[in-house]
Amino acid sequence: MRAFSKSGSVNETMILDTLNNHQYKDLDENWKRHIKRMFKTIRDEDVIKVNYHEHKDAKPDLDIYVRDRRVCLSIKSGHAPNMHHEPVKTFYDFLRAQGVPEKIIRIISFYHYGYSLKKRVADHILSREEILERYKKEIDMANDYFITHQGVVREIIYRAILRGRLKRDLIDYLYYGNPNKGFLLSVHDIFSLIMKDKAKECESIHFNSLTYVVGGRDPSSVHHHSLKINWPILCLWFYDEEFMKKYG
């Protein structure tokens, strides 16, 4: 999905300029590795063409072309990178369609809005810290549900990272980093990395290593009824030498 932050948009543009209209042989060694993974039969004299993806609300940010093949690339950067956002109503309906019990959805909704579990009307909106301190049992219950229902987590990965709520084009690869340094993940890599990381120590509502983030806790915020799904560990892997040897 096209970056909403200025820095994210600038990063996408710089990556586009790094690749667009350049022959493969003229790329630096990092991008040669990445492009070779995306286009296994690329030749030295092949010219790479890059466009912004036509749908701004789709998961791919750039479309990369070599000869007659297109690769849809999602680009992420920054700390706790945001993978997805949508209204709480449509996300909760999506969870219901996956068979998630209403009790679990109510806990997630409580975590989002900070209303008492026993009241429909808020006389006091709890902060995130108050919720995690006073309702740890309930938060653990929700997280345990997703840990033991990995099929639901797979569907969340598909929605949050690969295709989106509106079911636009799928991504083929995800690149985290900047024009000078980064790592590239295939769809297989994304599923493998998230599915093996149950993240039991995470206090927030989470889906393995993906975290649920409230769009805005202030009821007057335009984002109060929206959520984000972040993948924080991406920024740590950027500095992990062993990880970068494999994916960088």
PAZAPA-4460 file (N, C-alpha, C; in steps of 0.05 Angstrom, whole numbers, plus 32768, in hexadecimal, padded with zeros to 4 digits):
% residues 248
    n_x    n_y    n_z   ca_x   ca_y   ca_z    c_x    c_y    c_z   seq   type   mol
   8011   7FE8   8000   8000   8000   8000   8012   8019   8000     1      M     A
   800C   802C   7FEF   801B   8044   7FEC   8020   8051   8007     2      R     A
   8039   8059   800C   8041   8064   8026   8031   807D   802C     3      A     A
   8028   8080   8046   801A   8098   804E   802D   80AD   8059     4      F     A
   8044   80A5   8063   8056   80B8   806E   8067   80C4   8057     5      S     A
   8070   80DD   805C   8081   80EA   8048   809A   80DB   8043     6      K     A
   80A7   80D2   8059   80C0   80C3   8057   80BC   80A9   8048     7      S     A
   80A5   809C   804C   809F   8083   803E   809C   8088   8020     8      G     A
   808E   809D   8018   808A   80A4   7FFC   80A5   80AB   7FEF     9      S     A
   80B5   80BA   7FFD   80D0   80C1   7FF2   80E1   80A8   7FEE    10      V     A
   80DF   8096   8001   80EE   807D   7FFF   80E6   806D   7FE6    11      N     A
   80CC   806B   7FE2   80C2   805D   7FCA   80CC   806A   7FB0    12      E     A
   80CB   8085   7FB0   80D4   8093   7F98   80F2   808E   7F93    13      T     A
   8102   808E   7FA8   811F   808A   7FA5   8124   806E   7F9B    14      M     A
   8115   805A   7FA4   8119   803F   7F9B   8111   803C   7F7E    15      I     A
   80FA   8049   7F77   80F2   8049   7F5B   8108   8055   7F49    16      L     A
   8113   806C   7F51   8128   8079   7F41   8141   8068   7F40    17      D     A
   8147   8058   7F55   815E   8047   7F55   815D   8031   7F40    18      T     A
   8144   8028   7F3B   8140   8011   7F29   8137   8019   7F0D    19      L     A
   8126   802D   7F0B   8118   8032   7EF1   812B   803A   7EDB    20      N     A
   8127   802D   7EC4   8136   8032   7EAC   8154   802C   7EAE    21      N     A
   815B   801B   7EC1   8177   8013   7EC4   817A   7FF6   7EBA    22      H     A
   8191   7FF1   7EAD   8197   7FD6   7EA6   819F   7FC6   7EBF    23      Q     A
   8199   7FAC   7EBE   819F   7F9C   7ED5   81BD   7F9D   7EDC    24      Y     A
   81CE   7F9D   7EC8   81EB   7F9D   7ECD   81F5   7FB6   7EDB    25      K     A
   81E5   7FCC   7EDA   81EE   7FE5   7EE6   81E5   7FE9   7F03    26      D     A
   81D5   7FD6   7F0E   81CC   7FD8   7F29   81E2   7FD2   7F3D    27      L     A
   81E0   7FDC   7F55   81F4   7FD4   7F6A   81EF   7FB7   7F72    28      D     A
   8201   7FAC   7F81   8200   7F8F   7F86   81E8   7F88   7F97    29      E     A
   81DF   7F9A   7FA9   81C8   7F94   7FB9   81AF   7F91   7FA8    30      N     A
   81AB   7FA4   7F96   8193   7FA3   7F86   8195   7F8D   7F70    31      W     A
   81AD   7F86   7F68   81AF   7F70   7F56   81A5   7F56   7F63    32      K     A
   81AC   7F53   7F7D   81A2   7F3B   7F8B   8184   7F3B   7F8D    33      R     A
   8179   7F52   7F94   815B   7F54   7F97   814D   7F4F   7F7D    34      H     A
   8156   7F5D   7F68   8149   7F5A   7F4E   814C   7F3E   7F43    35      I     A
   8163   7F31   7F48   8167   7F16   7F3F   8154   7F03   7F4D    36      K     A
   814D   7F08   7F66   8139   7EF7   7F73   811E   7EFB   7F67    37      R     A
   8117   7F13   7F5F   80FD   7F19   7F53   80FB   7F10   7F36    38      M     A
   8111   7F12   7F28   8112   7F0B   7F0B   812A   7EF8   7F07    39      F     A
   8125   7EDF   7F0A   813B   7ECB   7F0A   814A   7EC9   7EEF    40      K     A
   813C   7ECF   7ED9   8149   7ECC   7EBF   8153   7EE7   7EB4    41      T     A
   8155   7EFC   7EC4   815D   7F16   7EBB   8179   7F15   7EAF    42      I     A
   817D   7F25   7E9A   8197   7F27   7E8D   81A4   7F42   7E92    43      R     A
   81BE   7F43   7E8F   81CD   7F5C   7E95   81C2   7F74   7E85    44      D     A
   81BA   7F70   7E6C   81B1   7F86   7E5C   8194   7F8D   7E5F    45      E     A
   8185   7F7D   7E6F   8169   7F83   7E72   8165   7F9E   7E80    46      D     A
   8151   7FAD   7E77   814A   7FC7   7E83   8133   7FC3   7E96    47      V     A
   8135   7FCE   7EAE   8120   7FCB   7EC2   810E   7FE4   7EC1    48      I     A
   80F4   7FDF   7EC0   80E0   7FF4   7EC0   80D0   7FF3   7EDA    49      K     A
   80CB   800A   7EE6   80BD   800B   7EFF   80A8   8021   7EFE    50      V     A
   8090   801A   7F07   807A   802E   7F0A   806F   802C   7F26    51      N     A
   8062   8042   7F2F   8051   8040   7F47   8039   802E   7F41    52      Y     A
   8031   801D   7F54   801A   800C   7F4F   8001   801E   7F4B    53      H     A
   7FF0   8015   7F39   7FDA   8027   7F30   7FC5   802C   7F46    54      E     A
   7FC2   8019   7F59   7FAE   801D   7F6F   7FBC   8026   7F88    55      H     A
   7FB7   803E   7F92   7FC5   8048   7FAA   7FBC   8038   7FC3    56      K     A
   7FA4   802C   7FC2   7F9B   801D   7FD9   7FA1   7FFF   7FD7    57      D     A
   7FB3   7FF8   7FC5   7FBC   7FDC   7FC2   7FD5   7FD7   7FD2    58      A     A
   7FDC   7FBE   7FD7   7FF4   7FB8   7FE7   800E   7FBD   7FD7    59      K     A
   800F   7FB7   7FBD   8028   7FBE   7FAF   802C   7FDC   7FAD    60      P     A
   8045   7FE4   7FAF   804C   8001   7FAC   8058   8006   7F90    61      D     A
   8068   7FF3   7F87   8075   7FF6   7F6D   8070   7FDD   7F5C    62      L     A
   806E   7FE2   7F42   806D   7FCC   7F2F   8087   7FCC   7F20    63      D     A
   8096   7FB6   7F20   80B0   7FB4   7F13   80AD   7FA1   7EFB    64      I     A
   80B7   7FAA   7EE4   80B5   7F9B   7ECC   80D1   7F94   7EC1    65      Y     A
   80D4   7F7B   7EB9   80EB   7F73   7EA9   80E0   7F62   7E92    66      V     A
   80E6   7F6C   7E7A   80DA   7F60   7E62   80BB   7F5F   7E65    67      R     A
   80B0   7F47   7E64   8092   7F45   7E65   8088   7F3C   7E81    68      D     A
   8099   7F3D   7E95   8091   7F34   7EB0   808F   7F4C   7EC3    69      R     A
   807A   7F4B   7ED4   8076   7F60   7EE8   8078   7F54   7F04    70      R     A
   8085   7F62   7F16   8086   7F5B   7F32   807A   7F73   7F42    71      V     A
   8067   7F6C   7F54   805B   7F80   7F66   806A   7F81   7F80    72      C     A
   8075   7F98   7F87   8086   7F9B   7F9E   807A   7FAE   7FB3    73      L     A
   8079   7FA4   7FCB   8071   7FB5   7FE2   808A   7FBF   7FF0    74      S     A
   808B   7FD8   7FF7   80A2   7FE4   8003   809C   7FEE   801F    75      I     A
   80AC   7FE7   8033   80A8   7FF0   804E   80C2   7FFB   8059    76      K     A
   80C0   800D   806D   80D7   8019   8079   80CF   8024   8095    77      S     A
   80E2   802C   80A4   80DC   8039   80BE   80D8   8025   80D5    78      G     A
   80D4   8030   80ED   80D0   801F   8104   80B3   8016   8105    79      H     A
   80AE   7FFD   810F   8094   7FF1   8111   8083   7FF6   80F8    80      A     A
   808D   7FEE   80E1   8080   7FF4   80C8   8063   7FEB   80C7    81      P     A
   8053   7FFE   80BD   8036   7FF9   80BB   8031   7FE9   80A1    82      N     A
   8024   7FD1   80A5   801E   7FC0   808E   8002   7FC4   8083    83      M     A
   7FF0   7FCE   8095   7FD4   7FCD   808D   7FC4   7FE0   809E    84      H     A
   7FAF   7FEB   8094   7F9C   7FFA   80A4   7F80   7FF7   8098    85      H     A
   7F6C   7FF7   80A9   7F50   7FF5   80A0   7F3D   7FFC   80B7    86      E     A
   7F24   8001   80B1   7F10   8006   80C6   7F0D   7FEE   80D8    87      P     A
   7F08   7FF2   80F2   7F04   7FDC   8104   7EEC   7FCB   80FC    88      V     A
   7ED7   7FD7   80F2   7EBF   7FC8   80EB   7EC5   7FB3   80D6    89      K     A
   7ED3   7FBA   80C1   7ED8   7FA7   80AC   7EEC   7F92   80B5    90      T     A
   7EFF   7F99   80C6   7F12   7F85   80D0   7F05   7F72   80E3    91      F     A
   7EF3   7F7C   80F4   7EE5   7F69   8106   7ED2   7F57   80F7    92      Y     A
   7EC6   7F61   80E2   7EB5   7F50   80D1   7EC6   7F3B   80C3    93      D     A
   7EDE   7F42   80BB   7EF0   7F2F   80AF   7EF7   7F19   80C3    94      F     A
   7EFD   7F21   80DD   7F03   7F0D   80F1   7EEC   7EFA   80F6    95      L     A
   7ED4   7F05   80F6   7EBC   7EF4   80F9   7EBA   7EE0   80E3    96      R     A
   7EC0   7EE9   80CA   7EBE   7ED7   80B3   7ED3   7EC1   80B5    97      A     A
   7EE8   7EC5   80C5   7EFD   7EB0   80C9   7EF6   7E9E   80E1    98      Q     A
   7EDE   7EA3   80EE   7ED6   7E93   8104   7EE0   7E9C   811F    99      G     A
   7EEB   7EB4   8121   7EF5   7EBD   813B   7EDD   7EC3   814D   100      V     A
   7EDD   7EB8   8166   7EC6   7EBB   8178   7EC1   7ED8   817F   101      P     A
   7EA8   7EDF   8184   7EA1   7EFA   818C   7EAF   7F03   81A5   102      E     A
   7EB4   7EF0   81B7   7EC2   7EF7   81D0   7EDE   7F02   81CA   103      K     A
   7EEC   7EF6   81B7   7F06   7F00   81B0   7F05   7F1B   81A2   104      I     A
   7EF1   7F1E   8191   7EEE   7F38   8183   7EE6   7F4E   8197   105      I     A
   7ED7   7F48   81AB   7ED0   7F5C   81BF   7EE9   7F64   81CF   106      R     A
   7EFB   7F52   81D4   7F14   7F59   81E2   7F24   7F6B   81D1   107      I     A
   7F26   7F65   81B7   7F36   7F76   81A5   7F29   7F92   81A3   108      I     A
   7F0F   7F93   81A2   7F01   7FAC   81A1   7F05   7FBC   81BB   109      S     A
   7F06   7FAE   81D2   7F0B   7FBC   81EB   7F28   7FC7   81EB   110      F     A
   7F3B   7FB7   81E1   7F56   7FC1   81DF   7F58   7FDA   81CE   111      Y     A
   7F47   7FDA   81B9   7F48   7FF0   81A6   7F3C   800A   81B2   112      H     A
   7F25   8007   81BF   7F16   801F   81C8   7F1B   8026   81E5   113      Y     A
   7F23   8013   81F6   7F28   8018   8212   7F10   801B   8223   114      G     A
   7EF9   8011   821A   7EE1   8011   822A   7EE1   7FF9   823D   115      Y     A
   7ED3   7FFC   8253   7ED2   7FE6   8266   7EC5   7FCE   8259   116      S     A
   7ECF   7FB6   8260   7EC4   7F9D   8255   7EA7   7F99   825D   117      L     A
   7E9E   7FA6   8272   7E83   7FA1   827D   7E70   7FB7   8275   118      K     A
   7E79   7FCC   8266   7E67   7FE2   8260   7E68   7FE8   8242   119      K     A
   7E50   7FF0   8238   7E4F   7FF8   821C   7E55   8015   8218   120      R     A
   7E51   8025   822D   7E56   8042   822C   7E6F   8048   823C   121      V     A
   7E81   8057   8231   7E9A   805D   823D   7E98   8074   8251   122      A     A
   7E9C   806F   826B   7E9E   8085   827E   7EBB   808B   8283   123      D     A
   7ECD   8079   827B   7EEA   807E   827D   7EF7   806D   8268   124      H     A
   7F07   807A   8257   7F16   806C   8242   7F31   8065   824C   125      I     A
   7F36   804B   824E   7F4F   8041   8258   7F65   8045   8244   126      L     A
   7F7D   804B   824D   7F94   804D   823C   7F9E   8031   8235   127      S     A
   7FAF   8030   8222   7FBB   8016   821A   7FC9   800A   8232   128      R     A
   7FD8   801A   8241   7FE7   8010   8258   7FD4   8005   826E   129      E     A
   7FBE   8013   8272   7FAA   800A   8286   7F9E   7FEF   827E   130      E     A
   7F98   7FED   8264   7F8D   7FD4   825A   7FA0   7FBC   825E   131      I     A
   7FB9   7FC1   8256   7FCD   7FAB   8259   7FD2   7FA4   8275   132      L     A
   7FD0   7FB7   8288   7FD5   7FB2   82A4   7FBD   7FA4   82B1   133      E     A
   7FA5   7FAE   82AC   7F8D   7FA5   82BA   7F7E   7F8E   82AD   134      R     A
   7F83   7F8A   8293   7F74   7F75   8284   7F87   7F62   8276   135      Y     A
   7F9D   7F5C   8282   7FB1   7F4B   8276   7FA5   7F30   826F   136      K     A
   7F94   7F25   8281   7F88   7F0B   827C   7F78   7F0B   8262   137      K     A
   7F69   7F20   825D   7F59   7F21   8245   7F6A   7F24   822C   138      E     A
   7F7F   7F35   822E   7F90   7F39   8217   7F9F   7F1F   8211   139      I     A
   7FA8   7F11   8226   7FB5   7EF7   8221   7FA2   7EE3   8215   140      D     A
   7F88   7EE4   821C   7F74   7ED2   8211   7F72   7ED6   81F3   141      M     A
   7F71   7EEF   81EB   7F6F   7EF5   81CE   7F88   7EEC   81BF   142      A     A
   7F9F   7EF2   81CB   7FB8   7EEA   81BD   7FBB   7ECC   81BC   143      N     A
   7FB3   7EBE   81D1   7FB4   7EA1   81D1   7FA2   7E95   81BB   144      D     A
   7F8B   7EA2   81B7   7F7A   7E99   81A2   7F88   7E98   8187   145      Y     A
   7F96   7EAE   8180   7FA3   7EB0   8166   7FBB   7E9D   8165   146      F     A
   7FC9   7E99   817C   7FDF   7E87   817C   7FD6   7E6A   8176   147      I     A
   7FBE   7E64   817F   7FB4   7E49   817B   7FA2   7E46   8162   148      T     A
   7F9E   7E5C   8153   7F8E   7E5C   813A   7F9F   7E69   8124   149      H     A
   7FB4   7E5A   811C   7FC6   7E66   8109   7FBA   7E68   80ED   150      Q     A
   7FA5   7E5A   80E7   7F97   7E5E   80CE   7F8C   7E7A   80CC   151      G     A
   7F82   7E85   80E2   7F78   7EA0   80E2   7F8F   7EB4   80DE   152      V     A
   7FA6   7EAE   80EA   7FBD   7EBF   80E7   7FC5   7EC0   80C9   153      V     A
   7FC5   7EA9   80BC   7FCC   7EA8   809F   7FB9   7EBB   808F   154      R     A
   7F9F   7EBA   8096   7F8D   7ECC   8087   7F92   7EE9   808E   155      E     A
   7F9A   7EEF   80A6   7FA1   7F0B   80AD   7FBA   7F14   809E   156      I     A
   7FCE   7F03   809B   7FE6   7F09   808B   7FDE   7F0F   806E   157      I     A
   7FCD   7EFF   8063   7FC4   7F02   8048   7FB6   7F1D   8045   158      Y     A
   7FA5   7F24   8057   7F96   7F3E   8056   7FA8   7F56   805B   159      R     A
   7FB9   7F54   8070   7FC8   7F6B   8079   7FE1   7F71   8068   160      A     A
   7FEC   7F5D   805C   8006   7F61   804E   8004   7F5B   8030   161      I     A
   7FF5   7F47   8028   7FF7   7F3E   800D   7FE2   7F4A   7FFA   162      L     A
   7FC9   7F4C   8003   7FB4   7F55   7FF1   7FA4   7F6D   7FFA   163      R     A
   7F9F   7F6F   8014   7F90   7F86   801E   7F72   7F80   8020   164      G     A
   7F64   7F93   802D   7F47   7F90   8031   7F38   7F91   8017   165      R     A
   7F41   7FA1   8004   7F32   7FA5   7FEB   7F39   7F91   7FD6   166      L     A
   7F4B   7F7E   7FDC   7F52   7F68   7FCA   7F5D   7F72   7FAF   167      K     A
   7F70   7F84   7FB1   7F7E   7F8E   7F99   7F94   7F7A   7F91   168      R     A
   7FA7   7F83   7F81   7FBD   7F71   7F79   7FCD   7F67   7F91   169      D     A
   7FD5   7F4E   7F8F   7FE7   7F42   7FA3   8003   7F4D   7FA0   170      L     A
   8012   7F4E   7FB6   802E   7F54   7FB3   803D   7F3A   7FAC   171      I     A
   8053   7F3D   7F9F   8065   7F26   7F99   807C   7F25   7FAD   172      D     A
   8086   7F3E   7FB5   809C   7F40   7FC8   8098   7F58   7FD9   173      Y     A
   80A5   7F57   7FF1   80A5   7F6E   8003   80C2   7F76   8007   174      L     A
   80C8   7F90   8003   80E3   7F9B   8008   80E2   7FAD   8020   175      Y     A
   80F3   7FA8   8033   80F6   7FBA   804A   8111   7FC7   8049   176      Y     A
   8111   7FE2   804A   812A   7FF0   804A   812A   8009   8039   177      G     A
   8141   8012   8030   8144   802A   8020   8153   8023   8006   178      N     A
   8159   8037   7FF5   8166   8030   7FDC   8182   8023   7FE0   179      P     A
   818F   8028   7FF7   81AA   801F   7FFB   81AC   8005   800A   180      N     A
   8198   7FFE   801A   819A   7FE6   802A   817D   7FDC   8030   181      K     A
   817A   7FC2   802F   815F   7FB7   8035   815F   7F99   8031   182      G     A
   8148   7F8D   8037   8145   7F71   8032   812B   7F6B   8023   183      F     A
   812A   7F55   8015   8114   7F4E   8004   8107   7F34   800D   184      L     A
   80ED   7F34   8010   80DE   7F1C   8019   80CA   7F14   8004   185      L     A
   80CA   7EFA   7FFE   80B5   7EEF   7FEC   809C   7EEA   7FFC   186      S     A
   8086   7EE3   7FEF   806E   7EDC   7FFD   8073   7EC4   800F   187      V     A
   8082   7EB1   8005   8089   7E9A   8016   8098   7EA2   802F   188      H     A
   80AB   7EB5   802B   80BB   7EBF   8042   80A9   7ECC   8057   189      D     A
   8096   7EDC   804E   8084   7EEB   805F   8075   7ED8   8071   190      I     A
   8068   7EC4   8064   8058   7EB0   8074   806B   7EA1   8087   191      F     A
   8082   7E98   807D   8094   7E88   808D   809D   7E97   80A6   192      S     A
   80A5   7EB0   80A3   80B0   7EC0   80B9   809A   7EC7   80CE   193      L     A
   8082   7ECD   80C4   806D   7ED5   80D7   8062   7EBC   80E5   194      I     A
   805E   7EA6   80D6   8051   7E8F   80E2   8062   7E81   80F6   195      M     A
   807C   7E84   80F4   808E   7E76   8108   8093   7E88   8121   196      K     A
   8089   7EA0   8120   808E   7EB3   8137   8074   7EB8   8146   197      D     A
   8070   7EA8   815C   8057   7EAB   816B   8057   7EC3   817D   198      K     A
   806E   7ECF   8183   8070   7EE8   8192   8060   7EE7   81AC   199      A     A
   8063   7ED3   81BC   8054   7ED0   81D4   8059   7EE6   81E9   200      K     A
   8071   7EF2   81E7   8078   7F06   81FB   806B   7F21   81F5   201      E     A
   805F   7F25   81DE   8053   7F3E   81D6   803B   7F44   81E8   202      C     A
   8039   7F5C   81F3   8023   7F64   8204   800B   7F6D   81F5   203      E     A
   800F   7F79   81DE   7FF8   7F84   81CE   7FE9   7F6D   81C1   204      S     A
   7FD2   7F74   81B6   7FC4   7F61   81A5   7FD6   7F5C   818D   205      I     A
   7FDB   7F43   8186   7FEC   7F3D   8170   7FE4   7F23   8162   206      H     A
   7FEE   7F21   8149   7FEA   7F09   8139   8005   7EFF   8131   207      F     A
   8011   7EEE   8142   802D   7EE7   8140   803E   7F00   8143   208      N     A
   804F   7F07   812F   805F   7F1F   8132   8052   7F38   8126   209      S     A
   8039   7F36   811D   802A   7F4D   8114   801B   7F59   812C   210      L     A
   801C   7F73   8130   800E   7F7F   8147   7FF7   7F90   813E   211      T     A
   7FE2   7F8F   814F   7FCA   7FA0   814B   7FCF   7FBB   8157   212      Y     A
   7FCB   7FD0   8148   7FD0   7FEC   8152   7FB7   7FFC   814E   213      V     A
   7FAF   800A   8163   7F97   801B   8162   7F9D   8034   8151   214      V     A
   7F8B   803A   813E   7F90   8051   812D   7F92   806B   813C   215      G     A
   7F80   806F   8150   7F80   8087   8160   7F70   8083   8179   216      G     A
   7F7C   8085   8191   7F6D   807F   81A9   7F5B   8097   81B2   217      R     A
   7F61   80AF   81A8   7F50   80C6   81AE   7F36   80C3   819E   218      D     A
   7F1F   80C3   81AB   7F05   80C0   819D   7F00   80D5   8188   219      P     A
   7F0D   80EC   818A   7F09   8101   8176   7F1B   80FD   815E   220      S     A
   7F2E   80EA   815F   7F40   80E5   8148   7F31   80D9   8131   221      S     A
   7F38   80E2   8119   7F2C   80D7   8101   7F33   80B9   80FD   222      V     A
   7F48   80B0   810B   7F51   8095   8109   7F47   8083   8120   223      H     A
   7F35   808E   8130   7F2D   8080   8148   7F20   8065   8142   224      H     A
   7F13   8063   812B   7F05   804A   8124   7F14   803A   810F   225      H     A
   7F2F   803E   810F   7F3F   802F   80FC   7F56   8021   810B   226      S     A
   7F61   800D   80FF   7F78   7FFE   810B   7F8E   7FFC   80F7   227      L     A
   7FA6   7FF6   8102   7FBD   7FF0   80F2   7FC8   7FD5   80FA   228      K     A
   7FD5   7FC8   80E8   7FE4   7FB0   80EE   8001   7FB5   80E6   229      I     A
   8013   7FB4   80FA   802F   7FB9   80F6   803F   7F9F   80F7   230      N     A
   8057   7FA1   80EC   806A   7F8A   80ED   8084   7F95   80F8   231      W     A
   8086   7F99   8112   809D   7FA8   811E   80B8   7F9B   811A   232      P     A
   80B9   7F81   8118   80D3   7F74   8118   80E2   7F79   80FE   233      I     A
   80D5   7F83   80E9   80E3   7F8A   80D1   80FB   7F9C   80D5   234      L     A
   80F6   7FB1   80E6   810C   7FC4   80EB   8123   7FB8   80FB   235      C     A
   811E   7FA3   810A   8133   7F95   8119   8143   7F84   8106   236      L     A
   8136   7F76   80F4   8144   7F65   80E0   8157   7F75   80CF   237      W     A
   8150   7F8F   80CA   8161   7FA0   80BA   817E   7FA2   80C5   238      F     A
   8180   7F9E   80DF   819A   7FA0   80EC   81A5   7F84   80F5   239      Y     A
   8197   7F6F   80EC   819F   7F54   80F3   81B1   7F49   80DD   240      D     A
   81CB   7F46   80E2   81DE   7F3E   80CE   81D7   7F23   80C1   241      E     A
   81CF   7F10   80D1   81C9   7EF5   80C7   81B0   7EF6   80B5   242      E     A
   819C   7F05   80BE   8184   7F08   80AE   818A   7F16   8093   243      F     A
   819A   7F2B   8094   81A1   7F3A   807C   81B2   7F29   8069   244      M     A
   81C2   7F16   8073   81D1   7F05   8061   81BE   7EF3   8051   245      K     A
   81A8   7EEC   805D   8195   7EDA   804F   8182   7EE9   803D   246      K     A
   8178   7F00   8046   8163   7F0E   8037   816C   7F29   802B   247      Y     A
   8183   7F33   8034   818C   7F4D   802B   819B   7F4D   8011   248      G     A
***
